[in-house]
Amino acid sequence: MNRYNNICEAVQNCDCVPVNDLLDLNSLNYRFNIDSTLVGIIKNPEVVVDLDLYKTPEGKKLFCINVEKKTVTFEDWCKTRQERQNSIDIMLADFRKNQIWHCMKKWRNEQYPIYGSTTESDGMFLTIERCVAEVFGIRTFGVHINGFVKYKDNQGESSSKPAEKGFGSSTSLFQIKMWVAKRSLTKSTYPGMLDQIVAGGISAGEMPFHTLIRECEEEAGIPENIASRAIPCGSIQYINKTENGYQPETQYVYDLELPQDFVPIPVDGEADSFELLDMERLKLRMLSGEYKPNCLCVVVDFMIRHGYITPENEPDYLNIIDSIHRSIPFPGPGSVLRI
């Protein structure tokens, strides 16, 4: 568990890969291109070797590796979306069967989109199994919901305003508390750490709000008539890395004001429990290293938007904002970036 000296240090633990380092041709990184569009960065050289050695059941190479340019592309025979989809599905099934990549032990049976096509109506080149997204270093997308409750000053456990505790607030009319989930100890990633009340990845073909409605019911027992009140508040972006590869991620952020008498309940086992915390306690829990890194960034974004973190009380204010709104050099829905 990482303990942090300040909020900026905590945020940069998540956003830990500068874009220049990601695209550095003098590094060991390989660019994953489809139809001349950069869609990912492969971090581990052994992955490039695995892709280079792989042959389809018909005995054909699937990927072309250019060592000089440090690029990975599909071979010329594999041109259509269907050919690429079928071929990569077969390859990943083979790799999983033979335990080629360690991350495949966390197989999810969930498809993530790879965007950038100018010819497909949905903008997708193809989809890929979620657990290998970081191996190819593709951009992924998720939804995070800040579930909060407003109390007037004479309500709640404490009537003290955040500003009176040394943690600024833009309002003196009410106090905000946030519902926090503790991740299940059986989770394959970040077990037992703190999380948003609801969060989830966006599968191929699914819109953010649909993901929100589904996850609210599945994870916290929030009925649709309440979940549908969630307000879109933009997104956060960062580039993280693991031993398996890079994680350039975009998270759609929603704020959901909950009734004071509503108590979330674990439904599908994703969360062990829920806890209601004021902003000061949230900050302390973040600095103690209890938060899943990207979830911490979502809370920081909330605190900035609601005036709890300000230029006056946070010397690294602009650096924090930069780190949670990182530019990602890969296409998303409705965008194409060519190299």
N, C-alpha and C positions, 0 to 999 in steps of 0.2 A: 504494500500500500504506500503510495507516494504522498508525502506531506509537502505542502507548498508554502512559500514565504508570502506570496501575494497572489491576487487574482490573475495578473498577467502571466505569471509563471504557470499557473494551473491551466489557463487557456492554451498556452503554447506547448504544453505537454500533449495536447490533442493535435493542434496545428503545428506539426514539427518538421514539415518538409517544404522548404522554399521552392517555388515554381522553377527557379533557375537551376536548382540542384536536380529537380525531377527531369528536366530537359537537357541536362549537361551531356554532350556527346563524348566527353572525356571520362565519364563514369562507366560503370558496368551495365547501366540501364540499356534496355532495348525498347524501341518504339514499336507499338503494335498498331499497324495501319490497316484499314480496310478501304479499298477504292481511293487511295491517296489521302484518306482522312485519318488523322491521329485519334485513336479511340482509347488508348491505354499505354501504360509504361510497365514493362516487365522488369522487376528488380533483381531477380535471382538468375545468375547465369546457368545454373543447372536446369532451370525450366526451359530455357532456350535450347539446351542440348536435348531435352526430352522431346520437345516439339520438332526438332530437326530430325531425330531418329525415328519418329513415329511414321508408320505407313498404314494406309487404309486397308481394309480386308481385301481390296483388289490389288494391293501391292503398290499403290501410288503415294508419293509424298503429299501431305496436306499443306504444309507450311514451307515458305521460301524464307531462308535466313540470309540476310545480307550483313556479313561481319563488318565490312568497311563502313557502311552507313548505319549499322546497328539497328536494323529494322526486322520485324517479323510481319509477313503478309501471307495471305492465302495464295496457294499456287494458282497459275492462270486457268487451269481446268475447272477450278472451284469458283465460279463466277456468280451464280444466282443465290438468292437468299435460301431457297430450299436446299440446294447443294451444300451450302455452308452450314446450315442448321443441322441437317442430317449427319454430316461428316463430323462436326464437333461434338454432337450428342453421342455418336458411336465412339469417338476417341475418349471422351470423358468417362463413359461407361467402362471402357477397357482399362483406363488408368485407375478407376475406382476398384475394379475387380482385382487388379494387380498391385494395388496400394502404392502407386507411383508417387503421389503427393500426400504428405501427412495431413493436410487440411481436409482431405476427402473423408476422414473419419467423422467430420461434422456435416456430412451430406444433408441438405435440407429439402430436396425435392421441390425447390422453388426457383422459378426462372426470373432472372434480372435482365432488363433490356440493355442493348448496346445501340446507342443512337448515332445518327450522322448520315443516314441515307437520304439522298435527294430524289429517289425514285419510288420509295415505298410510302404509302399514304400515312402510315403511323411513324415514319421517320426512323424506323429500326432496321439495322443491318441484320440482326439476329438476336437471340436471347441465350443466356448462359446460366448454368447452375450457380446459385448464390454463393456456395462455399468456395468457388474458385474465382470469384470476381476480383479479389485482391491479388491473386496469382497473375492475372493479366493486367492488373492495375487499372481497370475500367472505372468510370464514374458511376456511382450508385446513388440511389435516392430513397429517402425515408420521410416519415411524418412523426413529429413530436408534439405532444399536447401539454401545455402548462395548465393544469387544473388548479384553480385558485379560489379562495373564498375572501370576500370583503367583510370587514367588521367595522362598525362605528367605534369611536374611541372608547366608549364605555362598555364595549363588548369584548368577548374573548378572554384569554388567560391574562393578557397584559394590555393595559391601556397606553403604554408608552409608545410614542411614535418612533419609527426607525431613526429619524434625525436626532432624537434625544439620546439614542444609544450610540451616536457617532457614525451612523450609516444612513446617508442622506435619503430623503424622500421628497418627491415633487408635490405631495399633498399632505395636508394636515386633517383631512376630513375622515379618513378611514385607515385602517391597517389591513394589509394583505397577508394572508397565509397561503402556503402552497402545499397541495397533497403530493407526497413523495412516495414512490414505490421502492421496496427493497427486492431486488432480483432474486429469483429462486436459486437456491444453492445447487440445483441440478442443471442450471443453465450452462451451456458449453462455453460461453464467453462471459467474463466479468460476473461470476456467480457471487451473490450476496452483496453486490454493490448497489448504490442508490441510483434511481432512474426517474424519468418523468412518470406521471400517473399512467400514461399510455404512450407507447411509441412502437413503431414498426416499419419494416422495409416496404417499399412500393414494388410490387411484382409487375412483370411485363403485362401491359394492357390494362392496368388499373390506374385510376385517377387518385390524386392525394386525398380528396374528401371522402371517397369511397373507402379508402384504406382507414381513414380516421373513424368512420362510423363502425366499420367491422371490428377494428382493434379495441374501440371503447367498450363494446359489449363483451368481447372475448376476454380482455385482460382485466377489466376493472368493474364489470357489471354496470356500466353507464348506459342507460337506455337511449334509444335514438332520439327521443323527444328532447333530451337534455344535450346529447352529443352534437346534435344538429345546430346548436347555438354557438358552436366554436367559431371564432373569428380568425381568418387568415392574417398573419402578421409578418409575411415575408419568408425569408429563409436564412439559414446559416450555412457556411461552406468552409471546409478545412481539408488539409491533406495530411493524413496520418500514415504510419507504416507499421507493419508487423514482421515477424520472421518470414511470413509467406509472401509479402509484397506490399504494394501501396494501396491506400484507401482514400482516394479523392471522393469526398462525399458531399452531397447537397441534402439538407434536411429542411423540409417545409415545416414552418412553425405556426402553431395555432394556440390562441389563448381561449380557455373555456372557464368562464365564471360559473362556479357550482353553488347550489343552494347550501345554506349553512347547516341544514339537517341531513345533507347527503353524505354518506360514508361509502367509499369504494370498497369492493370485496374482491379478493383473488378468485378468478373463475377458471382460467385454463392452465394454471400452474406456472405462468410466466413470472408472476410476483409472489413472494411469500407473505408480504404484508404491506400496509400503507400507513403513513405517518403525516400528520399535519404540522407544518413548521412555519414560523415567521421568518422574515428575510434575514434577520441577524443570525438566527440558528442555521439557516441555509448556508450562509456565508461560512460559518465555522465548520460545518460539515463538509463543504467543498474544500476548504483549506486543509482539512484533516486527511484528505485523500480518499474519502468514502464514496465519491461519485464516479460512475462510469464516465470516461473523459468527454465524449461528445455530448452526453446529457448535461454535464457541467456547463458546457458552452451554451446550451439552450437556456439554462437558468440565468447565466450571465447576460445573455441577450434580453431576457425578460427584465432583469434588474436595470439594464440601461434604458429600455423603452419606458419603464414605469418610474424612472427617476431615482432609483435607489443607488445606482452607480452614476456619478456625474463627473464632469471635468474638475469640479471643485474638491471632490473627496477622493479622486483616483488619478494619481500622476501619470499612469500609463493608459489613460482613457483611449487615446487614439490608436495606440498599439493593440489594445484589446479588440477594438472595433475592426481593425485590419485583419486580425487573426481569425475572427469568427465570420468574416466575409471575404475569404480568400478567393482570388480568381483561379478558376480551374480550366486548363487548356483542352478540355474534351467536350464534345457536343452533348447537349441535353435535348429535351423535347423542343422541337421547333427551331433548332439551331444547327448550323453546320460550320465547323472550323477546319479549314484545309491547311496543309503544310506545304 
